[in-house]
């Protein structure tokens, strides 16, 4: 058997226990879960891995997220999941890791498969973002930098041939701007960074893409990738 493929997709925004209108994200989100399921089953095989980049469920409590997580479990492949800013249900990591053998919940660590160390964190607004407030965002930003560093250290210790980083938030506010996230990524020599969170054409323009400092950056929010897991490594 050859090396498995690695895909990524963010922002599943599932809500099977409550009605959550998705028109806030713009055109194309009607019955988006059906699009994701059909496309996922079409492109992802049982031996593949999918990095899920946060904003998985709209649920507020762990118990209310179980139907959404069961839906993800039924999809092909091994799922590696990161927390997004809307994942308020994400609480005890021990509880989450006890749910399913094919769902890996990352938190300050990494997951190694076929010579790749997959790691990451939620991320946060960066200081160059117009919406960043030192009063409300600085503490969270610094905490997420610590978490990403712990994850990258775990990936380095694994001895894997390449490091793949997942984030929910984009690592920079604009393609040409800097951030602590981007500096850490360069320091640890990550091969590829993939992130979500951005929705709509104007927001897509703000996402860093392509090769920067030897690392390739990819946006994989659900609507940007047409609700289809993006192949990021073969």
DOKOLKOL-895059 format. One record per atom (N, C-alpha, C): residue in one letter; atom name; x, y, z negated. Coordinates in pm, whole numbers, plus 50000, padded with zeros to 5 digits. Each point is the difference from the previous one (the first is absolute). Example, Ala and Ser with C-alpha at 12.3 -4.5 7.8 and 13.67 -1.06 7.14 Angstrom:
2
REC  residuo  atomo      u      v      w
REC        a      N  51319  49431  49220
REC        a     CA  49911  50119  50000
REC        a      C  50090  50120  50000
REC        s      N  49965  50105  50072
REC        s     CA  50082  50119  49994
REC        s      C  49923  50109  49927
//
This chain:
234
REC  residuo  atomo      u      v      w
REC        x      N  50085  49879  50000
REC        x     CA  49915  50121  50000
REC        x      C  50088  50125  50000
REC        x      N  49972  50096  50087
REC        x     CA  50078  50121  50009
REC        x      C  49963  50100  49892
REC        x      N  50066  50114  50007
REC        x     CA  49977  50107  49903
REC        x      C  49859  50054  50017
REC        x      N  49933  50026  49888
REC        x     CA  49864  50054  50006
REC        x      C  50004  50146  50041
REC        x      N  49891  50047  50053
REC        x     CA  49988  50141  50038
REC        x      C  49948  50081  49881
REC        x      N  50037  50128  49999
REC        x     CA  49956  50091  49895
REC        x      C  49915  50111  50062
REC        x      N  49878  50016  49948
REC        x     CA  49908  50105  50044
REC        x      C  49976  50097  49885
REC        x      N  49939  50114  50031
REC        x     CA  49963  50095  49895
REC        x      C  49872  50073  50040
REC        x      N  49920  50031  49899
REC        x     CA  49881  50083  50019
REC        x      C  49965  50062  49866
REC        x      N  49956  50124  50002
REC        x     CA  49960  50068  49877
REC        x      C  49855  50040  50002
REC        x      N  49949  50035  49882
REC        x     CA  49870  50065  49990
REC        x      C  49884  49913  50047
REC        x      N  49989  49881  49945
REC        x     CA  49887  49913  50033
REC        x      C  49869  50061  49949
REC        x      N  50005  50072  49889
REC        x     CA  49883  50070  49945
REC        x      C  49875  49911  49998
REC        x      N  50014  49885  49936
REC        x     CA  49889  49906  49991
REC        x      C  49904  50040  49888
REC        x      N  49875  49963  50017
REC        x     CA  49899  50038  49901
REC        x      C  49880  49906  50009
REC        x      N  50021  49874  49965
REC        x     CA  49893  49901  50011
REC        x      C  49908  49999  49879
REC        x      N  50037  50070  49892
REC        x     CA  49913  50005  49882
REC        x      C  49927  50133  49987
REC        x      N  50027  50094  50089
REC        x     CA  49930  50129  49999
REC        x      C  50005  50061  50139
REC        x      N  49907  50088  50027
REC        x     CA  49993  50064  50131
REC        x      C  50088  50124  49999
REC        x      N  50103  50001  50083
REC        x     CA  50091  50114  50005
REC        x      C  50007  50051  50144
REC        x      N  49944  50115  50028
REC        x     CA  50004  50052  50138
REC        x      C  50144  50032  50043
REC        x      N  50032  49961  50123
REC        x     CA  50136  50017  50049
REC        x      C  50015  50114  50100
REC        x      N  49892  50076  50025
REC        x     CA  50009  50107  50098
REC        x      C  50090  50114  49953
REC        x      N  50040  49999  49872
REC        x     CA  50093  50102  49953
REC        x      C  50134  49989  50072
REC        x      N  50031  49882  50055
REC        x     CA  50126  49981  50070
REC        x      C  49988  50022  50150
REC        x      N  49880  50033  50047
REC        x     CA  49986  50032  50140
REC        x      C  49945  49887  50085
REC        x      N  50012  50020  50130
REC        x     CA  49942  49908  50098
REC        x      C  50068  49863  49995
REC        x      N  49922  49894  50024
REC        x     CA  50056  49867  50015
REC        x      C  49991  49910  49880
REC        x      N  49955  50055  49886
REC        x     CA  49998  49921  49878
REC        x      C  49870  49921  49980
REC        x      N  49908  50007  50095
REC        x     CA  49876  49923  49986
REC        x      C  50033  49851  50000
REC        x      N  49950  49929  49898
REC        x     CA  50023  49855  49985
REC        x      C  50148  49966  50019
REC        x      N  50085  50082  49941
REC        x     CA  50144  49983  50021
REC        x      C  50051  49866  49947
REC        x      N  49937  49947  49895
REC        x     CA  50046  49872  49946
REC        x      C  49982  49886  50102
REC        x      N  49896  50010  50083
REC        x     CA  49979  49899  50103
REC        x      C  50109  50009  50107
REC        x      N  50040  50121  50033
REC        x     CA  50108  50019  50097
REC        x      C  50131  49944  49946
REC        x      N  50029  50031  49873
REC        x     CA  50124  49952  49939
REC        x      C  50002  49848  49997
REC        x      N  49891  49939  49957
REC        x     CA  49995  49854  49990
REC        x      C  50021  49934  50137
REC        x      N  49930  50050  50101
REC        x     CA  50012  49940  50134
REC        x      C  50141  50017  50055
REC        x      N  50056  50119  49986
REC        x     CA  50133  50025  50054
REC        x      C  50108  49925  49922
REC        x      N  49984  49996  49868
REC        x     CA  50096  49927  49915
REC        x      C  50004  49853  50042
REC        x      N  49883  49939  50014
REC        x     CA  49995  49858  50037
REC        x      C  50053  49976  50141
REC        x      N  49991  50101  50084
REC        x     CA  50048  49987  50137
REC        x      C  50152  50003  50008
REC        x      N  50065  50082  49917
REC        x     CA  50144  50021  50017
REC        x      C  50087  49933  49893
REC        x      N  49945  49972  49882
REC        x     CA  50079  49947  49888
REC        x      C  49980  49850  49988
REC        x      N  50110  49926  49987
REC        x     CA  49994  49855  49981
REC        x      C  50016  49964  49854
REC        x      N  49971  49876  49967
REC        x     CA  50007  49954  49861
REC        x      C  50141  50009  49944
REC        x      N  50102  49990  50084
REC        x     CA  50138  50006  49952
REC        x      C  50057  50141  49997
REC        x      N  49921  50099  50038
REC        x     CA  50045  50139  50003
REC        x      C  49979  50068  49864
REC        x      N  50058  50118  49986
REC        x     CA  49987  50081  49879
REC        x      C  49945  50137  50039
REC        x      N  49908  50051  49919
REC        x     CA  49942  50133  50025
REC        x      C  50021  50088  49878
REC        x      N  50065  50113  50019
REC        x     CA  50021  50098  49894
REC        x      C  49880  50095  50000
REC        x      N  49926  50002  49890
REC        x     CA  49878  50081  49988
REC        x      C  50035  50124  49917
REC        x      N  49990  50117  50062
REC        x     CA  50063  50122  49950
REC        x      C  49908  50086  49912
REC        x      N  49923  49937  49914
REC        x     CA  49922  50076  49903
REC        x      C  49866  50048  50050
REC        x      N  49923  50057  49908
REC        x     CA  49860  50035  50022
REC        x      C  49925  49879  50056
REC        x      N  50007  49895  49922
REC        x     CA  49942  49871  50039
REC        x      C  49851  49998  49973
REC        x      N  49960  50047  49880
REC        x     CA  49860  49994  49958
REC        x      C  49959  50131  49935
REC        x      N  49874  50038  50022
REC        x     CA  49944  50118  49936
REC        x      C  49959  49973  49855
REC        x      N  50005  49876  49956
REC        x     CA  49954  49965  49865
REC        x      C  50075  50081  49894
REC        x      N  49930  50029  49891
REC        x     CA  50062  50071  49889
REC        x      C  50050  49903  49893
REC        x      N  49936  49884  49988
REC        x     CA  50036  49902  49899
REC        x      C  50048  49871  50065
REC        x      N  50086  49929  49929
REC        x     CA  50055  49874  50051
REC        x      C  49890  49904  50042
REC        x      N  49899  49984  49915
REC        x     CA  49892  49905  50029
REC        x      C  49928  50035  50130
REC        x      N  49987  50128  50027
REC        x     CA  49929  50043  50121
REC        x      C  50085  49985  50126
REC        x      N  50129  49981  49983
REC        x     CA  50089  49985  50117
REC        x      C  50008  49856  50049
REC        x      N  49948  49905  49922
REC        x     CA  50023  49859  50030
REC        x      C  49941  49957  50134
REC        x      N  49883  50053  50036
REC        x     CA  49941  49964  50129
REC        x      C  50087  50051  50115
REC        x      N  50056  50118  49984
REC        x     CA  50087  50057  50104
REC        x      C  50130  49919  50011
REC        x      N  50057  49963  49886
REC        x     CA  50125  49922  50002
REC        x      C  49977  49860  50056
REC        x      N  49882  49942  49971
REC        x     CA  49967  49869  50057
REC        x      C  49991  50008  50152
REC        x      N  49949  50111  50051
REC        x     CA  49990  50021  50145
REC        x      C  50140  50002  50062
REC        x      N  50095  50068  49934
REC        x     CA  50138  50003  50049
REC        x      C  50061  49860  49994
REC        x      N  49974  49929  49893
REC        x     CA  50053  49864  49982
REC        x      C  49959  49908  50115
REC        x      N  49880  50018  50053
REC        x     CA  49950  49912  50105
REC        x      C  50066  50024  50135
REC        x      N  50075  50107  50014
REC        x     CA  50067  50030  50127
REC        x      C  50128  49920  50013
REC        x      N  50045  49973  50122
REC        x     CA  50121  49921  50019
REC        x      C  50125  50067  49944
REC        x      N  50099  49917  49967
REC        x     CA  50131  50049  49962
REC        x      C  50016  50026  49851
REC        x      N  50124  50028  49963
REC        x     CA  50033  50044  49864
REC        x      C  49983  50150  49995
REC        x      N  49928  50047  49900
REC        x     CA  49975  50143  49986
REC        x      C  50087  50059  49889
REC        x      N  50076  50104  50031
REC        x     CA  50083  50070  49902
REC        x      C  49937  50138  49981
REC        x      N  49955  50028  49877
REC        x     CA  49915  50117  49978
REC        x      C  50069  50106  49913
REC        x      N  49982  50126  50039
REC        x     CA  50045  50116  49924
REC        x      C  49879  50080  49953
REC        x      N  50019  50075  49895
REC        x     CA  49892  50083  49947
REC        x      C  49992  50133  50074
REC        x      N  49877  50046  50027
REC        x     CA  49977  50132  50058
REC        x      C  49940  50095  49898
REC        x      N  49980  50125  50039
REC        x     CA  49948  50098  49906
REC        x      C  49854  49977  49961
REC        x      N  49925  49922  50081
REC        x     CA  49861  49970  49967
REC        x      C  49982  49866  49929
REC        x      N  50108  49926  49979
REC        x     CA  49989  49867  49939
REC        x      C  49996  50008  49848
REC        x      N  49894  50059  49947
REC        x     CA  49986  50016  49855
REC        x      C  49979  49866  49929
REC        x      N  49955  49900  50071
REC        x     CA  49977  49867  49945
REC        x      C  50130  49927  49969
REC        x      N  50111  50045  50059
REC        x     CA  50131  49935  49984
REC        x      C  50046  50025  49857
REC        x      N  49991  49899  49913
REC        x     CA  50036  50019  49860
REC        x      C  50110  49902  49960
REC        x      N  49962  49890  49936
REC        x     CA  50098  49903  49951
REC        x      C  50062  49924  50117
REC        x      N  50132  50013  50017
REC        x     CA  50065  49931  50111
REC        x      C  49994  49849  49980
REC        x      N  49998  49956  49875
REC        x     CA  49987  49857  49973
REC        x      C  49867  49944  50048
REC        x      N  49892  50075  49978
REC        x     CA  49869  49958  50049
REC        x      C  49999  49990  50152
REC        x      N  50056  50100  50064
REC        x     CA  50000  50002  50146
REC        x      C  50080  49885  50057
REC        x      N  50115  49975  49943
REC        x     CA  50087  49895  50053
REC        x      C  49945  49860  49973
REC        x      N  49903  49990  49911
REC        x     CA  49939  49871  49972
REC        x      C  49881  49967  50089
REC        x      N  49966  50090  50091
REC        x     CA  49879  49981  50081
REC        x      C  50018  49896  50110
REC        x      N  50097  50023  50089
REC        x     CA  50015  49916  50120
REC        x      C  50148  49977  50031
REC        x      N  50031  49880  50045
REC        x     CA  50138  49968  50035
REC        x      C  50048  50074  50125
REC        x      N  49907  50039  50087
REC        x     CA  50039  50065  50126
REC        x      C  49994  50152  49993
REC        x      N  49986  50055  49879
REC        x     CA  49997  50145  49982
REC        x      C  50106  50041  49899
REC        x      N  50099  50076  50047
REC        x     CA  50114  50043  49918
REC        x      C  49980  50148  49967
REC        x      N  49980  50032  49873
REC        x     CA  49981  50138  49958
REC        x      C  50135  50056  49954
REC        x      N  50051  50098  50073
REC        x     CA  50130  50058  49969
REC        x      C  49987  50112  49897
REC        x      N  50090  49998  49902
REC        x     CA  50004  50109  49901
REC        x      C  50141  50004  49942
REC        x      N  50079  50092  50046
REC        x     CA  50138  50021  49954
REC        x      C  50091  49883  50036
REC        x      N  49964  49921  50101
REC        x     CA  50082  49885  50035
REC        x      C  49991  49976  50150
REC        x      N  50041  49881  50045
REC        x     CA  50002  49971  50143
REC        x      C  49956  49857  50024
REC        x      N  49970  49972  50126
REC        x     CA  49961  49866  50043
REC        x      C  50086  49964  50120
REC        x      N  50065  49886  49994
REC        x     CA  50093  49960  50105
REC        x      C  49940  49888  50082
REC        x      N  50003  50017  50132
REC        x     CA  49955  49898  50093
REC        x      C  50082  50007  50128
REC        x      N  50054  49887  50042
REC        x     CA  50074  49990  50126
REC        x      C  50109  50106  50014
REC        x      N  50077  50021  49893
REC        x     CA  50111  50093  50006
REC        x      C  49963  50146  49986
REC        x      N  49873  50030  49979
REC        x     CA  49954  50138  49979
REC        x      C  49961  50019  49854
REC        x      N  50043  50107  49941
REC        x     CA  49953  50040  49868
REC        x      C  49898  50111  50018
REC        x      N  49875  49973  49967
REC        x     CA  49893  50098  50014
REC        x      C  49979  50065  49864
REC        x      N  50006  50132  49996
REC        x     CA  49982  50071  49873
REC        x      C  49930  50132  50026
REC        x      N  49974  50076  49894
REC        x     CA  49936  50130  50021
REC        x      C  49929  50049  49877
REC        x      N  49925  50107  50017
REC        x     CA  49921  50058  49892
REC        x      C  49887  50083  50061
REC        x      N  49919  50057  49915
REC        x     CA  49891  50084  50048
REC        x      C  50052  50126  50067
REC        x      N  50108  50060  49943
REC        x     CA  50044  50130  50047
REC        x      C  49910  50111  49948
REC        x      N  50023  50122  50048
REC        x     CA  49918  50113  49957
REC        x      C  50027  50119  50090
REC        x      N  49924  50107  49980
REC        x     CA  50028  50125  50070
REC        x      C  50143  50043  49969
REC        x      N  50071  50050  50100
REC        x     CA  50138  50043  49981
REC        x      C  50006  50152  49985
REC        x      N  50107  50054  49939
REC        x     CA  50006  50143  49970
REC        x      C  49983  50092  50121
REC        x      N  50032  49954  50120
REC        x     CA  49984  50087  50118
REC        x      C  49857  49998  50055
REC        x      N  49912  49920  49943
REC        x     CA  49861  49996  50044
REC        x      C  49927  50125  49952
REC        x      N  49920  50060  50087
REC        x     CA  49928  50123  49967
REC        x      C  49904  49979  49882
REC        x      N  49955  49879  49980
REC        x     CA  49906  49973  49891
REC        x      C  50068  49959  49869
REC        x      N  50133  49992  50001
REC        x     CA  50074  49958  49881
REC        x      C  49996  50109  49894
REC        x      N  49969  49960  49877
REC        x     CA  49999  50092  49886
REC        x      C  50099  49948  49896
REC        x      N  50096  50082  49963
REC        x     CA  50098  49957  49901
REC        x      C  49932  49960  49870
REC        x      N  49895  50071  49965
REC        x     CA  49931  49975  49873
REC        x      C  49932  49862  50000
REC        x      N  49935  49965  50109
REC        x     CA  49921  49876  50001
REC        x      C  50070  49883  50070
REC        x      N  50098  50027  50087
REC        x     CA  50059  49893  50082
REC        x      C  50142  49961  49963
REC        x      N  50075  50089  49937
REC        x     CA  50142  49972  49977
REC        x      C  50022  49873  49917
REC        x      N  49924  49983  49894
REC        x     CA  50018  49885  49912
REC        x      C  49973  49870  50075
REC        x      N  49891  49998  50079
REC        x     CA  49965  49879  50075
REC        x      C  50103  49973  50109
REC        x      N  50041  50104  50068
REC        x     CA  50102  49988  50105
REC        x      C  50128  49937  49945
REC        x      N  50048  50050  49887
REC        x     CA  50123  49947  49941
REC        x      C  49982  49856  49953
REC        x      N  49883  49968  49949
REC        x     CA  49973  49863  49956
REC        x      C  50000  49904  50119
REC        x      N  49943  50043  50112
REC        x     CA  49998  49915  50119
REC        x      C  50140  49983  50059
REC        x      N  50085  50101  49986
REC        x     CA  50139  49984  50042
REC        x      C  50069  49891  49919
REC        x      N  49974  49998  49870
REC        x     CA  50058  49896  49914
REC        x      C  49950  49862  50042
REC        x      N  49871  49991  50029
REC        x     CA  49943  49872  50039
REC        x      C  50056  49951  50134
REC        x      N  50016  50092  50094
REC        x     CA  50057  49961  50129
REC        x      C  50145  49955  49983
REC        x      N  50076  50071  49914
REC        x     CA  50139  49961  49978
REC        x      C  50008  49860  49939
REC        x      N  49912  49970  49903
REC        x     CA  49998  49866  49940
REC        x      C  49969  49894  50106
REC        x      N  49907  50030  50088
REC        x     CA  49963  49905  50106
REC        x      C  50117  49979  50096
REC        x      N  50068  50109  50036
REC        x     CA  50113  49989  50091
REC        x      C  50117  49925  49935
REC        x      N  50021  50022  49872
REC        x     CA  50105  49926  49928
REC        x      C  49969  49851  49999
REC        x      N  49873  49966  49980
REC        x     CA  49958  49860  50005
REC        x      C  50028  49940  50138
REC        x      N  49968  50077  50104
REC        x     CA  50024  49953  50137
REC        x      C  50148  49980  50026
REC        x      N  50083  50091  49951
REC        x     CA  50145  49987  50020
REC        x      C  50054  49878  49927
REC        x      N  49954  49978  49878
REC        x     CA  50047  49885  49922
REC        x      C  49964  49866  50065
REC        x      N  49895  50001  50079
REC        x     CA  49955  49875  50063
REC        x      C  50101  49948  50102
REC        x      N  50085  50089  50051
REC        x     CA  50096  49961  50101
REC        x      C  49941  49980  50138
REC        x      N  49877  50045  50020
REC        x     CA  49933  49985  50130
REC        x      C  50075  50075  50109
REC        x      N  49985  49953  50121
REC        x     CA  50070  50059  50113
REC        x      C  49949  50140  50034
REC        x      N  49873  50028  49975
REC        x     CA  49944  50131  50031
REC        x      C  49896  50039  49896
REC        x      N  49987  50128  49979
REC        x     CA  49904  50055  49905
REC        x      C  49889  50072  50077
REC        x      N  49877  49961  49973
REC        x     CA  49883  50066  50057
REC        x      C  49927  50071  49887
REC        x      N  49973  50129  50016
REC        x     CA  49935  50080  49896
REC        x      C  49858  50033  50042
REC        x      N  49906  49976  49911
REC        x     CA  49862  50043  50018
REC        x      C  49967  50111  49902
REC        x      N  49928  50099  50046
REC        x     CA  49949  50108  49915
REC        x      C  49855  50024  50036
REC        x      N  49923  50051  49905
REC        x     CA  49866  50044  50037
REC        x      C  50008  50141  50059
REC        x      N  50053  50093  49924
REC        x     CA  50019  50137  50049
REC        x      C  50115  50005  50100
REC        x      N  49996  50094  50093
REC        x     CA  50117  50020  50086
REC        x      C  50119  50044  49917
REC        x      N  50121  49959  50037
REC        x     CA  50117  50032  49919
REC        x      C  50045  50145  50008
REC        x      N  49950  50075  50098
REC        x     CA  50029  50143  50013
REC        x      C  49872  50073  50040
REC        x      N  49995  50130  49973
REC        x     CA  49881  50079  50034
REC        x      C  49990  50026  50149
REC        x      N  50113  50014  50065
REC        x     CA  50008  50025  50143
REC        x      C  50115  49918  50057
REC        x      N  50000  49970  50130
REC        x     CA  50108  49918  50057
REC        x      C  50140  50053  49972
REC        x      N  50017  50132  49995
REC        x     CA  50134  50055  49982
REC        x      C  50036  50035  49858
REC        x      N  49911  49976  49905
REC        x     CA  50027  50039  49861
REC        x      C  50066  49887  49922
REC        x      N  50061  50036  49887
REC        x     CA  50069  49904  49915
REC        x      C  49916  49970  49876
REC        x      N  50038  49895  49929
REC        x     CA  49934  49965  49874
REC        x      C  50088  49901  49926
REC        x      N  49969  49981  49872
REC        x     CA  50070  49900  49922
REC        x      C  49978  49861  50055
REC        x      N  49881  49973  50052
REC        x     CA  49971  49869  50059
REC        x      C  50093  49973  50119
REC        x      N  50011  50098  50086
REC        x     CA  50082  49984  50121
REC        x      C  50147  49980  49963
REC        x      N  50045  50071  49898
REC        x     CA  50139  49986  49957
REC        x      C  50026  49861  49943
REC        x      N  49907  49948  49921
REC        x     CA  50016  49864  49946
REC        x      C  50002  49896  50111
REC        x      N  49912  50018  50096
REC        x     CA  49992  49906  50113
REC        x      C  50133  49997  50075
REC        x      N  50060  50116  50021
REC        x     CA  50129  50006  50068
REC        x      C  50110  49939  49913
REC        x      N  49997  50027  49871
REC        x     CA  50103  49950  49908
REC        x      C  50004  49847  50000
REC        x      N  49883  49937  50006
REC        x     CA  49994  49854  49993
REC        x      C  50001  49934  50138
REC        x      N  50007  50080  50106
REC        x     CA  50015  49945  50134
REC        x      C  49882  49919  50048
REC        x      N  49879  50044  49968
REC        x     CA  49881  49928  50046
REC        x      C  49995  49999  50152
REC        x      N  49964  49887  50057
REC        x     CA  49992  49989  50145
REC        x      C  49876  50070  50054
REC        x      N  49889  49985  49928
REC        x     CA  49874  50054  50050
REC        x      C  49915  50047  49883
REC        x      N  49925  50108  50021
REC        x     CA  49904  50053  49902
REC        x      C  49865  50012  50069
REC        x      N  49897  49949  49934
REC        x     CA  49865  50006  50056
REC        x      C  49907  50054  49892
REC        x      N  49907  50087  50037
REC        x     CA  49916  50068  49903
REC        x      C  49861  50024  50058
REC        x      N  49906  50043  49917
REC        x     CA  49864  50027  50043
REC        x      C  49953  50138  49955
REC        x      N  49878  50006  49947
REC        x     CA  49942  50119  49935
REC        x      C  49949  50108  50095
REC        x      N  50063  50018  50114
REC        x     CA  49962  50109  50090
REC        x      C  49885  49956  50090
REC        x      N  49898  50088  50011
REC        x     CA  49882  49969  50080
REC        x      C  49965  50118  50091
REC        x      N  49970  49972  50125
REC        x     CA  49960  50104  50094
REC        x      C  50118  50055  50079
REC        x      N  49971  50049  50119
REC        x     CA  50105  50040  50094
REC        x      C  50093  50107  49945
REC        x      N  49946  50099  49930
REC        x     CA  50086  50106  49947
REC        x      C  50092  49947  49893
REC        x      N  49948  49911  49915
REC        x     CA  50083  49941  49894
REC        x      C  50107  49909  50060
REC        x      N  49964  49926  50105
REC        x     CA  50097  49909  50062
REC        x      C  50125  50075  50045
REC        x      N  49983  50124  50047
REC        x     CA  50113  50079  50049
REC        x      C  50103  50028  49891
REC        x      N  49956  49999  49875
REC        x     CA  50089  50033  49888
REC        x      C  50085  49880  49955
REC        x      N  49969  49883  50052
REC        x     CA  50070  49880  49956
REC        x      C  50136  49983  50067
REC        x      N  50100  49970  49922
REC        x     CA  50134  49974  50053
REC        x      C  49998  49868  50077
REC        x      N  50056  50001  50119
REC        x     CA  50001  49881  50086
REC        x      C  50134  49991  50072
REC        x      N  50035  49879  50042
REC        x     CA  50125  49981  50071
REC        x      C  50119  49984  49908
REC        x      N  50120  50010  50056
REC        x     CA  50122  49972  49925
REC        x      C  50058  50128  49938
REC        x      N  50028  49991  49870
REC        x     CA  50060  50111  49926
REC        x      C  50103  49941  49904
REC        x      N  50124  50048  50008
REC        x     CA  50108  49954  49912
REC        x      C  50013  49847  50001
REC        x      N  49980  49940  50117
REC        x     CA  50018  49857  50014
REC        x      C  49882  49915  49959
REC        x      N  49890  50063  49959
REC        x     CA  49879  49928  49958
REC        x      C  49885  50035  50094
REC        x      N  49923  49899  50038
REC        x     CA  49884  50023  50085
REC        x      C  49876  50020  49914
REC        x      N  49924  50106  50026
REC        x     CA  49879  50035  49924
REC        x      C  49876  49975  50087
REC        x      N  49900  49934  49940
REC        x     CA  49877  49968  50072
REC        x      C  49878  50037  49916
REC        x      N  49902  50060  50062
REC        x     CA  49871  50026  49938
REC        x      C  49907  49885  50034
REC        x      N  49930  49946  49897
REC        x     CA  49912  49886  50024
REC        x      C  49869  50011  49923
REC        x      N  49950  50123  49982
REC        x     CA  49866  50013  49943
REC        x      C  49901  49937  50098
REC        x      N  49891  49946  49948
REC        x     CA  49911  49915  50080
REC        x      C  49953  50068  50128
REC        x      N  49959  50126  49989
REC        x     CA  49948  50066  50120
REC        x      C  50110  50035  50098
REC        x      N  50123  50023  49952
REC        x     CA  50110  50030  50091
REC        x      C  50036  49879  50085
REC        x      N  49992  49879  49941
REC        x     CA  50035  49877  50074
REC        x      C  49876  49933  50057
REC        x      N  49891  50077  50013
REC        x     CA  49877  49948  50060
REC        x      C  49949  49876  49926
REC        x      N  50013  50003  49867
REC        x     CA  49946  49895  49913
REC        x      C  50057  49863  50032
REC        x      N  50127  49999  50043
REC        x     CA  50070  49878  50037
REC        x      C  50135  49996  49930
REC        x      N  50033  49894  49925
REC        x     CA  50131  49991  49938
REC        x      C  50112  50024  50100
REC        x      N  50094  50087  49961
REC        x     CA  50110  50040  50088
REC        x      C  50118  49906  49982
REC        x      N  50050  49942  50108
REC        x     CA  50117  49914  49995
REC        x      C  50124  50086  49976
REC        x      N  50070  49974  49890
REC        x     CA  50117  50082  49969
REC        x      C  50131  49921  49998
REC        x      N  49991  49866  49999
REC        x     CA  50123  49920  50003
REC        x      C  49967  49858  50046
REC        x      N  50084  49948  50090
REC        x     CA  49982  49863  50050
REC        x      C  50115  49912  49955
//
